Amino acid sequence: MERGIHRGTVLVIGVQGFLGGFITAALLKHGYRVLHGVRSPRAGSRRERRCDLAAMLKPEDWTDALAGVDAVVNAAGILREAGAQTFEAVHLRGPLALAQACVGCGVKRFAQISALGDPQDGEFIASKHSFDAALLALPLDAAVLRPSVVYAAEGSYGGTSLLRALSALPFGTWVPGRGDWCFQPLAAQDLAEIVVRAIDSDAIGIFEVAGPGAISLRDYQRRWRQWLRIRGARVIEVPQSLASAQVWIAERAGHGPMSATIWRMLRRGNIAAPDAAARIADVFSYSPRSLDEVLSQHPSQVQDRWHARLYFLAPVLRIALIVLWIISGMAGLLASPDAVANASGALPHAFLLAKIAGCVDLAFALWLVSGWRTRWVLAGMMLSVAVYTIVFSLLSSVLWLAPLGGLAKNLVILPALAVMWVLSERR
C-alpha cells in the first residue's frame, strides 16, 4: 500500500458515536493528531471543531472547521429523523457541503463510513448511498467503506446492545422468527484499522467491509451467550410478527434500538460481495477477524453481564416509576380531607400539602414520559422524595410506622431512582 499522510491532522465527524471512538483510538495509535467534530464545542478546546451536519449545509460553513486539516473521516449517522436531524441533511446535504469544502481547502483525503445494504431497505441506506455517489464524483481522493453489522467486545450501542441483551435473557437465547438470516459481523477495531489505512493510502472507490464468512442470527446470538458465560443453549423463537410490532411501535415513538430500516436489512441478510474480502486485503493489506477470534481475545467480565441483563430492566424500571408517580399524584389530588387526615397522623396543613404533592408528582410523571432531559427529571424526583421524607419526618415521625410502609418505602424508592439515573446515560 502506498503511504500518503504521516502523522497528519484528521478531523473525525461523529466522534462521539459508537464507531467514532474506535476510529479516534486507531488514528491516535498510528500517530495522527485527531480533531473532534462536534455540534457544540467546549469553549477554549483545541481538539474540538464545530461540525453540525444538519446546520452547516454550505461549503463556506466548513472553512473554519477544516483549517489545518489533512484528512476527514465522516462516521456520523442517524437511524431516525428528529427535528432538523433529517436523513437528507445529516447523510447527504451536510456531508456534501463538507466534501465540497475539502476540495476548496485542499484536504488530501476523505474516508466515508457508509453502510452495507440495499437502498430499498429505507432512507437510512438510500441517503448514505446517495452521498457516496456524490462524494466520488468530486475531484477529491475519497474512499467509501460500507461495513456489515459492527460489534465490539469492549462495549455496545443501539442494535448491537439489543442483540447482546437478547442473548442474556433467562431460559435461553431469544431470536426473532427462526433467526436464520445471515450477515457478516465486523469488529469495530477492524473497521477502525481499515479506516486508518484508507486515510494513509491513495485508494479511491467503494469498499464493502465484512467479517470472514456468513453467520446466522441464531448462531451469532449463541456465541454471545457463551462469551457472556451464561448457561443454556436453548434457542427461543419469538414470532416475527411480534418483533415487527415492536419495531413499528419504536418507530412511532421515535426511539428504540431497532429502526425499520435495520429490521429490513436484517431480514434481507447483510452479505458483502464475493470478492469483497480479497479486495480489502489487496488494497489495505488487512483482513478482518472472525467473531470467534475476536471474542477469544477479549474475555467477558461481570460488567458485560450486568449491561446485557440490565438492558431490558431499564425500561421496565422507567415504566414502573412513571406508573408509581401517576398513582401517587392521582391519589393526592383525589383524596378526601378525612382520608388525608387519617393517613397523615394530624400533620398540619395535610390536605393542602397532599394537593400540592399530587400536582408535583403528576408533573414529574409526564416529564419522564416525554423523555426530555431524563436525568434532570430523575434528579428532581430524587430531590422531591428526599424533601418529602425529611419534612414529613420532622412534622410527623409516626409516618415511618404507618401501615404498608409509609415513609419507609422511600428507602427503596431513592436508590431505585439513582439506578435509573445511571441507566439513563446512553453514550
C-alpha positions as a Markdown table, in Angstrom:
| # | Residue | x | y | z |
|---|---|---|---|---|
| 1 | Met | 0.0 | 0.0 | 0.0 |
| 2 | Glu | 1.4 | 3.4 | -1.0 |
| 3 | Arg | 1.8 | 5.6 | 2.0 |
| 4 | Gly | 0.5 | 9.1 | 2.0 |
| 5 | Ile | 0.0 | 11.3 | 5.1 |
| 6 | His | 2.2 | 10.6 | 8.1 |
| 7 | Arg | 1.2 | 12.0 | 11.4 |
| 8 | Gly | -1.2 | 14.4 | 9.8 |
| 9 | Thr | -4.3 | 16.0 | 11.3 |
| 10 | Val | -7.6 | 14.2 | 10.9 |
| 11 | Leu | -11.0 | 15.7 | 11.5 |
| 12 | Val | -13.4 | 13.0 | 12.7 |
| 13 | Ile | -17.1 | 13.7 | 12.3 |
| 14 | Gly | -19.3 | 11.7 | 14.6 |
| 15 | Val | -16.5 | 11.3 | 17.1 |
| 16 | Gln | -19.0 | 10.9 | 20.0 |
| 17 | Gly | -20.7 | 7.9 | 18.4 |
| 18 | Phe | -20.1 | 4.2 | 18.7 |
| 19 | Leu | -17.7 | 4.0 | 15.8 |
| 20 | Gly | -16.2 | 7.4 | 16.3 |
| 21 | Gly | -14.4 | 6.4 | 19.5 |
| 22 | Phe | -12.8 | 3.3 | 17.9 |
| 23 | Ile | -11.7 | 5.3 | 14.9 |
| 24 | Thr | -10.2 | 8.0 | 17.0 |
| 25 | Ala | -8.3 | 5.5 | 19.1 |
| 26 | Ala | -6.9 | 3.8 | 16.0 |
| 27 | Leu | -5.8 | 7.1 | 14.5 |
| 28 | Leu | -4.0 | 8.1 | 17.7 |
| 29 | Lys | -2.3 | 4.8 | 17.8 |
| 30 | His | -0.9 | 5.3 | 14.4 |
| 31 | Gly | 0.4 | 8.8 | 15.3 |
| 32 | Tyr | -2.2 | 11.0 | 13.9 |
| 33 | Arg | -3.5 | 14.2 | 15.5 |
| 34 | Val | -7.2 | 14.0 | 15.8 |
| 35 | Leu | -9.7 | 16.8 | 15.9 |
| 36 | His | -13.2 | 16.1 | 17.2 |
| 37 | Gly | -16.0 | 17.3 | 15.1 |
| 38 | Val | -18.9 | 18.0 | 17.5 |
| 39 | Arg | -22.1 | 20.1 | 17.3 |
| 40 | Ser | -21.3 | 22.2 | 20.4 |
| 41 | Pro | -17.5 | 22.5 | 21.0 |
| 42 | Arg | -16.4 | 23.4 | 24.6 |
| 43 | Ala | -15.1 | 26.9 | 25.0 |
| 44 | Gly | -11.3 | 27.0 | 24.6 |
| 45 | Ser | -11.0 | 23.4 | 23.5 |
| 46 | Arg | -8.1 | 22.9 | 21.0 |
| 47 | Arg | -9.3 | 19.5 | 20.0 |
| 48 | Glu | -12.9 | 20.3 | 19.1 |
| 49 | Arg | -14.3 | 21.9 | 16.0 |
| 50 | Arg | -17.9 | 22.8 | 15.4 |
| 51 | Cys | -19.3 | 20.3 | 12.9 |
| 52 | Asp | -23.1 | 20.3 | 12.7 |
| 53 | Leu | -24.2 | 18.4 | 9.6 |
| 54 | Ala | -27.8 | 19.4 | 10.0 |
| 55 | Ala | -27.0 | 23.1 | 10.1 |
| 56 | Met | -23.8 | 23.5 | 8.0 |
| 57 | Leu | -25.2 | 23.0 | 4.6 |
| 58 | Lys | -23.0 | 25.3 | 2.5 |
| 59 | Pro | -19.2 | 24.7 | 1.7 |
| 60 | Glu | -18.3 | 28.1 | 3.3 |
| 61 | Asp | -19.8 | 26.9 | 6.6 |
| 62 | Trp | -16.9 | 24.4 | 6.9 |
| 63 | Thr | -13.9 | 26.7 | 6.3 |
| 64 | Asp | -13.1 | 27.2 | 10.0 |
| 65 | Ala | -13.5 | 23.5 | 10.8 |
| 66 | Leu | -11.1 | 22.4 | 8.1 |
| 67 | Ala | -8.3 | 24.8 | 9.0 |
| 68 | Gly | -5.1 | 22.8 | 9.3 |
| 69 | Val | -6.8 | 19.5 | 8.4 |
| 70 | Asp | -5.1 | 17.0 | 6.2 |
| 71 | Ala | -7.9 | 14.4 | 6.1 |
| 72 | Val | -11.5 | 13.9 | 7.1 |
| 73 | Val | -13.4 | 10.8 | 8.4 |
| 74 | Asn | -17.2 | 11.0 | 8.4 |
| 75 | Ala | -18.6 | 8.5 | 10.8 |
| 76 | Ala | -21.8 | 10.4 | 11.5 |
| 77 | Gly | -25.2 | 8.9 | 11.0 |
| 78 | Ile | -28.8 | 8.7 | 12.4 |
| 79 | Leu | -31.2 | 5.9 | 12.5 |
| 80 | Arg | -34.3 | 8.1 | 12.8 |
| 81 | Glu | -35.2 | 11.6 | 11.9 |
| 82 | Ala | -35.8 | 14.1 | 14.7 |
| 83 | Gly | -36.4 | 17.8 | 14.0 |
| 84 | Ala | -33.5 | 19.3 | 12.0 |
| 85 | Gln | -31.7 | 15.9 | 12.1 |
| 86 | Thr | -33.1 | 14.5 | 8.9 |
| 87 | Phe | -31.5 | 11.9 | 6.6 |
| 88 | Glu | -31.2 | 14.4 | 3.8 |
| 89 | Ala | -29.4 | 16.9 | 6.0 |
| 90 | Val | -27.2 | 14.6 | 8.1 |
| 91 | His | -26.4 | 11.9 | 5.4 |
| 92 | Leu | -26.4 | 14.0 | 2.2 |
| 93 | Arg | -26.5 | 17.8 | 2.2 |
| 94 | Gly | -24.3 | 18.4 | 5.2 |
| 95 | Pro | -21.6 | 15.8 | 4.2 |
| 96 | Leu | -21.7 | 17.0 | 0.6 |
| 97 | Ala | -21.1 | 20.6 | 1.7 |
| 98 | Leu | -18.2 | 19.3 | 3.8 |
| 99 | Ala | -16.7 | 17.3 | 0.9 |
| 100 | Gln | -17.0 | 20.4 | -1.4 |
| 101 | Ala | -15.2 | 22.4 | 1.2 |
| 102 | Cys | -12.5 | 19.8 | 1.4 |
| 103 | Val | -11.9 | 20.3 | -2.3 |
| 104 | Gly | -11.6 | 24.1 | -1.9 |
| 105 | Cys | -9.4 | 23.9 | 1.2 |
| 106 | Gly | -7.0 | 21.3 | -0.3 |
| 107 | Val | -7.8 | 18.5 | 2.2 |
| 108 | Lys | -5.9 | 15.5 | 0.9 |
| 109 | Arg | -8.1 | 12.5 | 1.9 |
| 110 | Phe | -11.7 | 11.7 | 2.8 |
| 111 | Ala | -13.0 | 8.5 | 4.3 |
| 112 | Gln | -16.7 | 7.9 | 4.4 |
| 113 | Ile | -18.3 | 5.3 | 6.7 |
| 114 | Ser | -21.4 | 4.3 | 4.8 |
| 115 | Ala | -23.5 | 1.1 | 5.2 |
| 116 | Leu | -23.8 | -2.2 | 3.5 |
| 117 | Gly | -27.3 | -2.8 | 2.3 |
| 118 | Asp | -30.0 | -2.1 | -0.3 |
| 119 | Pro | -31.4 | 1.4 | -0.7 |
| 120 | Gln | -34.8 | -0.1 | -0.9 |
| 121 | Asp | -34.5 | -1.1 | 2.8 |
| 122 | Gly | -35.1 | 2.6 | 3.8 |
| 123 | Glu | -34.0 | 6.2 | 3.6 |
| 124 | Phe | -31.1 | 5.5 | 6.1 |
| 125 | Ile | -29.4 | 3.4 | 3.4 |
| 126 | Ala | -30.6 | 5.3 | 0.4 |
| 127 | Ser | -29.4 | 8.7 | 1.8 |
| 128 | Lys | -26.0 | 7.2 | 2.7 |
| 129 | His | -25.5 | 5.7 | -0.8 |
| 130 | Ser | -26.7 | 9.0 | -2.5 |
| 131 | Phe | -23.9 | 10.8 | -0.7 |
| 132 | Asp | -21.4 | 8.0 | -1.6 |
| 133 | Ala | -22.1 | 8.6 | -5.3 |
| 134 | Ala | -21.9 | 12.4 | -4.9 |
| 135 | Leu | -18.6 | 12.2 | -3.0 |
| 136 | Leu | -16.9 | 10.0 | -5.6 |
| 137 | Ala | -18.0 | 12.4 | -8.3 |
| 138 | Leu | -15.9 | 15.2 | -6.7 |
| 139 | Pro | -12.3 | 15.9 | -7.5 |
| 140 | Leu | -11.3 | 14.5 | -4.1 |
| 141 | Asp | -9.4 | 11.4 | -3.1 |
| 142 | Ala | -12.1 | 9.6 | -1.2 |
| 143 | Ala | -12.7 | 6.0 | 0.0 |
| 144 | Val | -16.2 | 4.9 | 0.9 |
| 145 | Leu | -16.3 | 2.0 | 3.4 |
| 146 | Arg | -19.6 | 0.0 | 3.6 |
| 147 | Pro | -19.5 | -2.2 | 6.7 |
| 148 | Ser | -21.8 | -5.1 | 7.6 |
| 149 | Val | -23.1 | -5.3 | 11.2 |
| 150 | Val | -20.4 | -3.8 | 13.5 |
| 151 | Tyr | -19.9 | -5.1 | 17.1 |
| 152 | Ala | -17.3 | -4.7 | 19.8 |
| 153 | Ala | -16.4 | -7.0 | 22.7 |
| 154 | Glu | -15.5 | -3.9 | 24.8 |
| 155 | Gly | -18.9 | -2.3 | 24.6 |
| 156 | Ser | -22.0 | -2.0 | 22.5 |
| 157 | Tyr | -24.6 | 0.6 | 21.4 |
| 158 | Gly | -28.0 | 0.6 | 19.8 |
| 159 | Gly | -28.9 | -2.6 | 17.9 |
| 160 | Thr | -25.7 | -4.4 | 19.0 |
| 161 | Ser | -26.7 | -3.8 | 22.6 |
| 162 | Leu | -30.2 | -5.2 | 21.8 |
| 163 | Leu | -28.8 | -8.4 | 20.3 |
| 164 | Arg | -26.4 | -8.9 | 23.2 |
| 165 | Ala | -29.3 | -8.4 | 25.7 |
| 166 | Leu | -31.4 | -11.0 | 23.8 |
| 167 | Ser | -28.5 | -13.4 | 24.2 |
| 168 | Ala | -28.6 | -12.9 | 28.0 |
| 169 | Leu | -32.3 | -13.4 | 28.7 |
| 170 | Pro | -33.4 | -16.2 | 31.0 |
| 171 | Phe | -34.2 | -19.7 | 29.8 |
| 172 | Gly | -32.1 | -19.5 | 26.6 |
| 173 | Thr | -31.2 | -17.3 | 23.6 |
| 174 | Trp | -34.1 | -15.4 | 22.1 |
| 175 | Val | -34.3 | -14.7 | 18.4 |
| 176 | Pro | -36.9 | -13.2 | 16.2 |
| 177 | Gly | -38.5 | -15.7 | 13.8 |
| 178 | Arg | -36.2 | -18.6 | 13.1 |
| 179 | Gly | -33.2 | -16.4 | 13.4 |
| 180 | Asp | -31.7 | -17.8 | 10.1 |
| 181 | Trp | -31.0 | -14.5 | 8.5 |
| 182 | Cys | -27.3 | -14.2 | 7.7 |
| 183 | Phe | -24.8 | -11.4 | 8.0 |
| 184 | Gln | -21.0 | -10.9 | 8.4 |
| 185 | Pro | -20.3 | -9.3 | 11.7 |
| 186 | Leu | -17.3 | -7.0 | 11.7 |
| 187 | Ala | -15.3 | -6.0 | 14.8 |
| 188 | Ala | -15.3 | -2.2 | 15.4 |
| 189 | Gln | -11.5 | -2.3 | 15.9 |
| 190 | Asp | -11.0 | -4.0 | 12.5 |
| 191 | Leu | -13.2 | -1.3 | 10.8 |
| 192 | Ala | -11.2 | 1.4 | 12.6 |
| 193 | Glu | -7.9 | -0.1 | 11.4 |
| 194 | Ile | -9.1 | -0.1 | 7.8 |
| 195 | Val | -10.2 | 3.5 | 8.2 |
| 196 | Val | -6.7 | 4.4 | 9.2 |
| 197 | Arg | -5.3 | 2.5 | 6.2 |
| 198 | Ala | -7.8 | 4.2 | 3.9 |
| 199 | Ile | -6.6 | 7.6 | 5.2 |
| 200 | Asp | -3.0 | 6.5 | 4.7 |
| 201 | Ser | -3.4 | 5.3 | 1.1 |
| 202 | Asp | -4.5 | 6.6 | -2.3 |
| 203 | Ala | -7.4 | 4.2 | -2.7 |
| 204 | Ile | -10.5 | 5.6 | -4.3 |
| 205 | Gly | -13.9 | 4.0 | -4.6 |
| 206 | Ile | -16.4 | 1.9 | -2.7 |
| 207 | Phe | -15.2 | -0.9 | -0.5 |
| 208 | Glu | -17.5 | -3.4 | 1.2 |
| 209 | Val | -16.1 | -4.4 | 4.6 |
| 210 | Ala | -17.3 | -7.5 | 6.4 |
| 211 | Gly | -16.1 | -10.2 | 8.7 |
| 212 | Pro | -15.0 | -13.6 | 7.2 |
| 213 | Gly | -17.8 | -15.9 | 6.5 |
| 214 | Ala | -21.6 | -15.5 | 6.9 |
| 215 | Ile | -23.2 | -16.4 | 10.2 |
| 216 | Ser | -26.9 | -16.8 | 11.0 |
| 217 | Leu | -28.5 | -14.6 | 13.7 |
| 218 | Arg | -29.3 | -17.6 | 15.9 |
| 219 | Asp | -25.6 | -18.7 | 15.8 |
| 220 | Tyr | -24.4 | -15.1 | 16.4 |
| 221 | Gln | -26.7 | -14.9 | 19.5 |
| 222 | Arg | -25.5 | -18.3 | 20.8 |
| 223 | Arg | -21.8 | -17.2 | 20.6 |
| 224 | Trp | -22.5 | -14.1 | 22.6 |
| 225 | Arg | -24.3 | -16.1 | 25.3 |
| 226 | Gln | -21.3 | -18.4 | 25.5 |
| 227 | Trp | -19.0 | -15.4 | 25.7 |
| 228 | Leu | -21.0 | -13.9 | 28.5 |
| 229 | Arg | -20.7 | -17.2 | 30.3 |
| 230 | Ile | -24.4 | -17.7 | 30.7 |
| 231 | Arg | -25.6 | -21.2 | 30.8 |
| 232 | Gly | -28.3 | -22.7 | 28.5 |
| 233 | Ala | -28.0 | -23.5 | 24.8 |
| 234 | Arg | -31.7 | -23.4 | 24.1 |
| 235 | Val | -33.0 | -21.1 | 21.3 |
| 236 | Ile | -36.4 | -19.5 | 21.9 |
| 237 | Glu | -38.0 | -18.3 | 18.7 |
| 238 | Val | -40.1 | -15.2 | 19.1 |
| 239 | Pro | -42.8 | -14.8 | 16.5 |
| 240 | Gln | -41.6 | -12.5 | 13.7 |
| 241 | Ser | -44.9 | -10.6 | 13.8 |
| 242 | Leu | -44.2 | -9.7 | 17.4 |
| 243 | Ala | -40.8 | -8.3 | 16.6 |
| 244 | Ser | -42.2 | -6.3 | 13.7 |
| 245 | Ala | -44.9 | -4.9 | 16.0 |
| 246 | Gln | -42.2 | -3.8 | 18.4 |
| 247 | Val | -40.2 | -2.1 | 15.6 |
| 248 | Trp | -43.4 | -0.4 | 14.4 |
| 249 | Ile | -44.1 | 1.0 | 18.0 |
| 250 | Ala | -40.5 | 2.1 | 18.3 |
| 251 | Glu | -40.7 | 4.0 | 15.0 |
| 252 | Arg | -43.9 | 5.8 | 16.1 |
| 253 | Ala | -42.4 | 6.6 | 19.5 |
| 254 | Gly | -39.2 | 7.9 | 17.9 |
| 255 | His | -36.8 | 5.9 | 19.9 |
| 256 | Gly | -35.5 | 2.4 | 20.3 |
| 257 | Pro | -32.5 | 0.4 | 19.2 |
| 258 | Met | -34.1 | -1.3 | 16.1 |
| 259 | Ser | -35.3 | 1.0 | 13.4 |
| 260 | Ala | -37.5 | -0.1 | 10.5 |
| 261 | Thr | -34.5 | 0.1 | 8.1 |
| 262 | Ile | -32.2 | -2.0 | 10.2 |
| 263 | Trp | -35.1 | -4.6 | 10.7 |
| 264 | Arg | -35.5 | -4.8 | 6.9 |
| 265 | Met | -31.7 | -5.1 | 6.4 |
| 266 | Leu | -31.5 | -7.9 | 9.0 |
| 267 | Arg | -34.3 | -9.9 | 7.3 |
| 268 | Arg | -32.9 | -9.4 | 3.9 |
| 269 | Gly | -29.4 | -10.5 | 5.0 |
| 270 | Asn | -26.3 | -8.4 | 5.1 |
| 271 | Ile | -23.7 | -10.1 | 3.0 |
| 272 | Ala | -20.8 | -8.5 | 1.2 |
| 273 | Ala | -19.9 | -9.2 | -2.4 |
| 274 | Pro | -17.9 | -12.5 | -3.0 |
| 275 | Asp | -14.7 | -10.6 | -3.8 |
| 276 | Ala | -15.0 | -8.0 | -1.0 |
| 277 | Ala | -12.6 | -9.7 | 1.4 |
| 278 | Ala | -9.9 | -10.2 | -1.2 |
| 279 | Arg | -10.3 | -6.6 | -2.4 |
| 280 | Ile | -9.9 | -5.3 | 1.2 |
| 281 | Ala | -6.8 | -7.5 | 1.7 |
| 282 | Asp | -5.3 | -6.4 | -1.6 |
| 283 | Val | -5.9 | -2.6 | -1.2 |
| 284 | Phe | -5.5 | -2.2 | 2.5 |
| 285 | Ser | -3.3 | -5.2 | 3.4 |
| 286 | Tyr | -5.6 | -6.1 | 6.2 |
| 287 | Ser | -8.1 | -8.9 | 6.8 |
| 288 | Pro | -10.9 | -8.6 | 9.4 |
| 289 | Arg | -11.0 | -11.3 | 12.1 |
| 290 | Ser | -13.8 | -13.8 | 12.7 |
| 291 | Leu | -16.2 | -13.3 | 15.6 |
| 292 | Asp | -14.8 | -16.4 | 17.4 |
| 293 | Glu | -11.3 | -15.0 | 17.2 |
| 294 | Val | -12.3 | -11.6 | 18.5 |
| 295 | Leu | -14.3 | -13.0 | 21.4 |
| 296 | Ser | -11.5 | -15.4 | 22.3 |
| 297 | Gln | -9.1 | -12.4 | 22.6 |
| 298 | His | -11.4 | -10.4 | 24.8 |
| 299 | Pro | -12.8 | -12.5 | 27.7 |
| 300 | Ser | -16.1 | -11.2 | 29.2 |
| 301 | Gln | -16.2 | -9.6 | 32.6 |
| 302 | Val | -19.1 | -9.2 | 35.1 |
| 303 | Gln | -19.8 | -5.7 | 33.8 |
| 304 | Asp | -20.7 | -7.2 | 30.4 |
| 305 | Arg | -23.2 | -9.5 | 32.0 |
| 306 | Trp | -24.6 | -6.6 | 34.0 |
| 307 | His | -25.1 | -4.5 | 30.9 |
| 308 | Ala | -26.7 | -7.3 | 29.0 |
| 309 | Arg | -29.1 | -8.2 | 31.8 |
| 310 | Leu | -30.0 | -4.7 | 32.8 |
| 311 | Tyr | -30.8 | -3.7 | 29.2 |
| 312 | Phe | -34.4 | -4.8 | 29.4 |
| 313 | Leu | -34.8 | -4.0 | 33.1 |
| 314 | Ala | -34.0 | -0.3 | 32.5 |
| 315 | Pro | -37.3 | 0.4 | 30.5 |
| 316 | Val | -39.2 | -1.8 | 32.9 |
| 317 | Leu | -38.0 | 0.3 | 35.9 |
| 318 | Arg | -38.8 | 3.5 | 34.0 |
| 319 | Ile | -42.3 | 2.4 | 33.3 |
| 320 | Ala | -42.7 | 1.3 | 37.0 |
| 321 | Leu | -41.6 | 4.8 | 38.2 |
| 322 | Ile | -44.0 | 6.5 | 35.8 |
| 323 | Val | -46.9 | 4.4 | 37.0 |
| 324 | Leu | -46.0 | 4.9 | 40.6 |
| 325 | Trp | -45.8 | 8.7 | 40.2 |
| 326 | Ile | -49.1 | 8.8 | 38.4 |
| 327 | Ile | -50.8 | 6.8 | 41.1 |
| 328 | Ser | -49.2 | 8.9 | 43.8 |
| 329 | Gly | -50.3 | 12.1 | 42.0 |
| 330 | Met | -53.9 | 11.0 | 41.4 |
| 331 | Ala | -54.1 | 9.7 | 45.0 |
| 332 | Gly | -53.1 | 13.1 | 46.3 |
| 333 | Leu | -55.5 | 15.0 | 44.1 |
| 334 | Leu | -58.5 | 12.8 | 44.6 |
| 335 | Ala | -58.1 | 12.1 | 48.3 |
| 336 | Ser | -60.8 | 13.4 | 50.7 |
| 337 | Pro | -59.9 | 15.6 | 53.7 |
| 338 | Asp | -60.8 | 12.7 | 56.1 |
| 339 | Ala | -58.6 | 10.2 | 54.2 |
| 340 | Val | -55.7 | 12.6 | 54.3 |
| 341 | Ala | -56.2 | 13.3 | 58.0 |
| 342 | Asn | -56.2 | 9.6 | 58.8 |
| 343 | Ala | -53.2 | 8.8 | 56.7 |
| 344 | Ser | -51.1 | 11.8 | 57.9 |
| 345 | Gly | -51.4 | 11.4 | 61.6 |
| 346 | Ala | -52.7 | 15.0 | 62.3 |
| 347 | Leu | -50.0 | 16.6 | 60.1 |
| 348 | Pro | -50.6 | 20.4 | 59.9 |
| 349 | His | -52.0 | 21.6 | 56.5 |
| 350 | Ala | -52.0 | 18.0 | 55.4 |
| 351 | Phe | -54.8 | 18.4 | 52.9 |
| 352 | Leu | -53.1 | 21.3 | 51.1 |
| 353 | Leu | -49.8 | 19.5 | 51.1 |
| 354 | Ala | -51.5 | 16.4 | 49.6 |
| 355 | Lys | -52.9 | 18.5 | 46.7 |
| 356 | Ile | -49.5 | 20.2 | 46.0 |
| 357 | Ala | -47.6 | 16.9 | 46.2 |
| 358 | Gly | -50.2 | 15.4 | 43.8 |
| 359 | Cys | -49.6 | 18.1 | 41.2 |
| 360 | Val | -45.9 | 17.8 | 41.5 |
| 361 | Asp | -45.9 | 14.0 | 41.2 |
| 362 | Leu | -48.1 | 14.2 | 38.0 |
| 363 | Ala | -45.8 | 16.8 | 36.5 |
| 364 | Phe | -42.8 | 14.6 | 37.1 |
| 365 | Ala | -44.6 | 11.6 | 35.6 |
| 366 | Leu | -45.5 | 13.4 | 32.4 |
| 367 | Trp | -42.0 | 14.8 | 32.2 |
| 368 | Leu | -40.5 | 11.3 | 32.5 |
| 369 | Val | -42.9 | 10.1 | 29.8 |
| 370 | Ser | -41.7 | 12.8 | 27.4 |
| 371 | Gly | -38.2 | 11.5 | 27.5 |
| 372 | Trp | -36.8 | 15.1 | 27.5 |
| 373 | Arg | -33.8 | 15.7 | 29.8 |
| 374 | Thr | -34.4 | 12.4 | 31.6 |
| 375 | Arg | -31.6 | 12.9 | 34.1 |
| 376 | Trp | -33.0 | 16.3 | 35.1 |
| 377 | Val | -36.4 | 14.9 | 35.9 |
| 378 | Leu | -34.9 | 11.9 | 37.8 |
| 379 | Ala | -32.8 | 14.3 | 39.8 |
| 380 | Gly | -35.9 | 16.3 | 40.5 |
| 381 | Met | -37.8 | 13.2 | 41.6 |
| 382 | Met | -34.9 | 12.2 | 43.9 |
| 383 | Leu | -34.9 | 15.7 | 45.4 |
| 384 | Ser | -38.7 | 15.7 | 45.9 |
| 385 | Val | -38.6 | 12.3 | 47.6 |
| 386 | Ala | -35.8 | 13.4 | 49.9 |
| 387 | Val | -37.6 | 16.6 | 50.8 |
| 388 | Tyr | -40.9 | 14.7 | 51.4 |
| 389 | Thr | -39.1 | 12.3 | 53.7 |
| 390 | Ile | -37.2 | 14.9 | 55.7 |
| 391 | Val | -40.2 | 17.3 | 56.1 |
| 392 | Phe | -42.7 | 14.7 | 56.9 |
| 393 | Ser | -40.3 | 13.0 | 59.3 |
| 394 | Leu | -39.9 | 16.3 | 61.2 |
| 395 | Leu | -43.6 | 17.1 | 61.2 |
| 396 | Ser | -45.0 | 13.7 | 61.9 |
| 397 | Ser | -42.4 | 10.9 | 62.7 |
| 398 | Val | -45.3 | 8.5 | 63.2 |
| 399 | Leu | -45.5 | 8.2 | 59.3 |
| 400 | Trp | -42.5 | 5.9 | 59.5 |
| 401 | Leu | -44.6 | 3.3 | 61.2 |
| 402 | Ala | -47.7 | 3.8 | 59.0 |
| 403 | Pro | -49.3 | 0.6 | 57.6 |
| 404 | Leu | -47.9 | -0.7 | 54.3 |
| 405 | Gly | -44.6 | 1.1 | 54.6 |
| 406 | Gly | -45.4 | 4.8 | 54.8 |
| 407 | Leu | -42.2 | 6.8 | 54.6 |
| 408 | Ala | -40.1 | 3.6 | 54.9 |
| 409 | Lys | -40.8 | 2.9 | 51.2 |
| 410 | Asn | -38.7 | 5.9 | 50.3 |
| 411 | Leu | -35.6 | 3.9 | 51.4 |
| 412 | Val | -36.2 | 1.7 | 48.3 |
| 413 | Ile | -37.5 | 4.4 | 46.0 |
| 414 | Leu | -34.5 | 6.7 | 46.4 |
| 415 | Pro | -31.9 | 4.1 | 45.3 |
| 416 | Ala | -34.2 | 2.9 | 42.5 |
| 417 | Leu | -34.3 | 6.5 | 41.2 |
| 418 | Ala | -30.5 | 6.6 | 41.5 |
| 419 | Val | -30.1 | 3.4 | 39.5 |
| 420 | Met | -32.5 | 4.8 | 36.8 |
| 421 | Trp | -30.4 | 7.9 | 36.7 |
| 422 | Val | -27.3 | 5.9 | 36.0 |
| 423 | Leu | -29.0 | 3.7 | 33.4 |
| 424 | Ser | -30.4 | 6.6 | 31.5 |
| 425 | Glu | -27.0 | 7.5 | 30.1 |
| 426 | Arg | -26.9 | 6.4 | 26.5 |
| 427 | Arg | -23.4 | 7.4 | 25.4 |
